[in-house]
Amino acid sequence: MRIGVIGCGGMGTTHYLSLKALSTKMNIEVAALADCRKEYLEKASSYFPEAKAYGSGMELIEKEKLDIVHICVPTYLHASHVVAAMEKGMDVLVEKPVCLTHEEGKQILEAEKRTGRKAMVGQVVRLFEEYRYLKRVYDKQIYGQLKSMVMERISGDVRWGFEDWFHDEKKSGSVVMDLHIHDLDFLRYMLGEPDHFDVRAAAFESGMINHIITTYQFGNIFVTAEGLWDVSPALKFRAGFRACFEEATVVYDGEKSPSLTVYKKDGTVETPKLTAEFERQDDTAGINISNLGPYYTEIKYFLQCVMDGKPIEAAPLAEGVKSVELALREWEAAKDFVKRHPYINQFQ
């Protein structure tokens, strides 16, 4: 199975390192790489010296005959590359968010239907062991009904993007579309569509939303989710949740090891044993991701679905588009809140 990787920066590095590990166990070949930056392309090529190198993703798609392409370019380039790859007959694994607008979402869904190609969105939180555990105990009501939950996803200022694309909201969609979308996507995955939501937000001096706190109502369950790009790049990335059930509270703290703890109603405390399919810490990507395990699992799942001719169920294209649609609604609410409360920006 011949694979191409478009975008060899932060997320692209995470993908191709996972593919390198998987190549020892699966019949796959990274046959083509693309990046407009020579140094990143050369670095990726050092792992795959036989792969053909291209200066652009569109050139790779046009000239190569591949089974699969991984699209890891900046968000504003996702939709065009997804459509072009599917039109060329390639199955696609595209990083999140899958697109930035309603129009792009419609275009990629139409391309999927027209071409019949398989496509998966990199909403990798659905594959994290801690979040899979949470969904499992919720689905099976192991600790009774879920009553409430708090989620957080916090990062320092994102200054590593190519040509500073993160700070252009038309290219990144702000913290809402880039970071917060992980949690809102998982909430949709576990609880369905919210009955309603309420947003509080703040912005950088530029006016771009950098902090969002959304409270959702899912039937009798309320959830608060916070997403932050801090003003300082030094703030360490962290993610976590606290889920309060009738009989126990499940706490995930990504900075701790073990990261998951269950506090039971009778006063006992348990640490669930989570067995990751693959464990490897690697800072090569140079971003706030060092644990390759969930990405390995995500990519292996997608490859297996393609090989076996099975439908994508973990994070299909339609789900990625629906999460973008919810994120767009929250983003508009966040901008409206900041507009109505301009004093908040005085403290940013």
N, C-alpha and C positions, 0 to 999 in steps of 0.2 A: 504494500500500500504506500503510494507516494504522497508525501505531505509537503506543503509549503508554509512558511511562517512569514507573514507580512508585518513588519514593525519589530525591531530587535532591541528596543529600549527596555524600560522597566518591566512592563507586563510581558513583552515579547520574550525577555530573558527568562522569566518565570515559566513561560510556556515551553521554550525550547530546552531548558534544563529538564523539565518533566518528560518531554519527548525523548531526550537522551537516555534517561533512566528507563523509560518504557521500551526503548528499542532493544534492550537486552532480553525482553520477555515477550514481545509481540513482533509480528512480521511487518514492521513499518520502516520507512526510510524518509528522512528529512532531505528532500531532493532539491529544494529551492528556498532561498532566503531573500528578503527585500528590506531595505532601509535607505533613506536618503542621506544618512550620515555615515561616512566612510568608516569611522572608528567603531561604530556599533556593528556594522556589517562585517568588518574584519574580525571582531571579537566573536560574533556568532559563527562565522566561517571556521574559526579555530576548533569549534566543537564538531562541525560537519564539513570537513575539507572537500568532500566530493559534491557538495551541494552547489548548484548554480546560483550566483549572486546577482541581484538586480538593484538598481538605484531607486526604483519605485514599485509600489504594490501593483499598480495597474499594468506595468510592463510585465511583471511576473505572471499575472493572470492571463494576459494576452498571449504570451509566448510559451507558457508551460502547460503540459498535460498532466494534471494532478488529480488524485482522488479526493484530497481534503486540503483545505487551506485554513490556517489560523489567522484571524484578523486582529491585530494588537496595535493598531495605529491610534492616534488621538480620536476622541469620540466623534468630532465633526466629520470624520472621513469614514466612519463605519458603514453607513447606509450605502454609499456609492460602491464601496468595495464588496459588500455583501451581495448586492444585486449583480455586479459584474461577474463575481465568482460563480454564483448559481447559474447565471446565463451561460457560462463557459462549461457547465457540467460538473462543478466541484461542490462537494458537501462542505459546510462551513461551521467553524466554531469561532464566534465573534465575542470579543470582550464586552462587558457591560459599560454603560447602558447601550443597548443595541442601536439606538438612534436618539435624536434630539427633538424631533417634532412629530406632530400627528401625521403630517404628509409623508415623512420618511417612513414611519411605521406602516402606513398603508402601502407604500411602494415595495417594501421588503416582503410583506405578507403576500402581496400579489405575485412577486417574483418566486416566492416559495411555492405557491400554488401552480404557477405557470410552468415551472421547471421540474417540479417533483423532487427537488434536492432536499437532503436533510440539513437542518440548521439547529444549532444549540447556542444559547447565550451564556456567557461566563458569570452567571449569578452564583458564584462559588460558595457563598455562605450556606446555600442549601445542602452542600456536601461536607461542611464542617461537622466533625463528630459531635461537638457540644450542641449544635443546633439540631442535628438529627436526633440526638437524645431527647431534647426538649419536645420536638414534634412527636416522637414516639410516646412519651409519657402523657402528652396531651391527647393524642388520638386514642390511646388505650385507657385513659382516665386512671392511670396508676395511682395518682395522688388526688383523685377526685376532680372536681371541676376547676378549671382555671378561673381565677377571679380578676387578677390584674397583672400587668407586667411593665417593667421599665427597661428600655434598651438604650445603649449609647455606642457611638462610633466617632471617635475624636482623633484628630490629627493635627500636627503642626502645619504651618503654612506650606503649601505645595509649590515649591520653587524649582523642581527638577524637570518640569515638562519642556519638551522641545519648543523653542521660540516662545516660552512662557504661556503656552496655550491654556493652562488651567485657569489663568486669571482673565481670560476673555470668555465672558459668560455665553457668547454665541457659539463658542467652540467646546466648552466643557459643561455648560448647563449649571455652573456653580456647584457649591457643596451639595445641593439637593440632588442633582442628577448624577454626580460622580461618587459621592460617599454615602449619603443618607439613603440612596436607592437600594443599597444592600439590605438594610433593615426593613424598609417598607416592602421590598420584594419578598423577604422571608415571612413577614406578617401575612401577606396575601396568600402565600404558599400554605401557611399553617391554619389561618383563621378565615380566609376568604376575603371578599371585598368589605371594607369598612362601611358601617351605616352612615357615619359622618366623621369629620375630623376638624380640628381647630389648630391653627398655626400661630406661633410666636417666632420672631426672627430678628436678626441683626445683620449688618452689612459691613464690608470693608469700606475704607474711605472712597474707593472707586464707585461704590454703590452696589457692587456685586454681593449677593447673599453669601455669607460665610458661616452663619450659625442658624440652625433651625431646630425648633422643638415642636413636635407635632403630637397632639393627643387624639387618639382614635377611639371610637366606640364600635365594638363588634358584638352586637347583641348585649348580653349582660357583662361583657368583658371590656375593660378599658386599658389602653396601652399608651405609654408615653415613649417616644423615640427622639433622641437628640443626635444631631450631626453637626460637627464643628471642624472648620479649618481655622486654627488659631492664628492670631496676628504674628506669633513667633514661630519660626521654622524649627525651633529647638524642642517644642513640646512633643513628647514621645507618643506614638500612635497607641491607642488602646480601644478595645471593643469589649462589650459585655452585656449581660442581661440579668434581671432578677424577676423570676416568674413565681407569683404567689398562687398556689393551689389551695384547695380546702384542707389538705392533710400535710402539706409540706411546701417549702419554698426552695426553688432551684436557682442557684447563683452561678453565673459564669463570669470569671475575671480573666481576660486574656493575658494579663501580666503575671499571673500566678501559675505555679505548677505543683500539684495538679490544678487545673483551671476550673473544674466543675465540682460543686459541693451541694449536697441536699440536706436541708435543715428540716427535720421532721417534727410534727406536732407534739410527739411525746418527749421531745428534747434530745433525741439522738441525732447524730450527724453522720452522714455517709459521704464517701467519695466514690462515685461510680467509676468503674474501670472501663475506660474507653480504649478500644483497640484500633489504632490507625492502620490503614492498609499500607502506607508508606511513610516513613519518617526521615526527614532530612532538613536540617537548618542550613540555609545558604544565603549570604548577603550579597551575592554577585549582582543581583538586579539593581542594587543601589537605591531602592525605594523602601517603603514601610512594610515590605513583605519579606520574611525570611523562612517561613515554614512552607515547604513545597508540598507537604502531604495532601492537603485538600485539592490542590491543582492537579497533582498526579492522579488522584481519584476521579476528578472531574473529566480530565482528558481521556483516561482509560475507559470510563463509562461511554463517552462519546465515540471513541474508536470502536468499542465493542458493538455499539448499536449499529454503526455503519457496516462493520464486518458481518454481523448477523442479520442485517436487514430489519432491525427492530425499530419501532418508533421512539423518538426522543421524548421521554416523560419527565426527566428530572428538571430540565429548564428549557422547554421548547421555545421556539421563536415567538409564538403567540403570547406566551406568558411574559417574555421579555418586553414585548410591546405594551402589554397591559400595565406592567410596572412603570414603564415610561409615562403612560397616560396618567397614572395616579401621581407620579412625581411632577409632571407638568402642572397639574392642578395645585399641588402643594407649593410649587415654586411661585406660581402666580399669587397664591394667598400670602406667601412670605414677602414678596415684593410689595403687595398691597399693605401689609402690616407695617413694613419699614416706611412706606410713603406716609402712612397715617400717624407714625410715631417717630418723626425725624430726630427727636432728642436722643434716641438710643445710640445713634451713630456718633454722638459726641464722646462716647466712652470707648470707641473702638480704636 
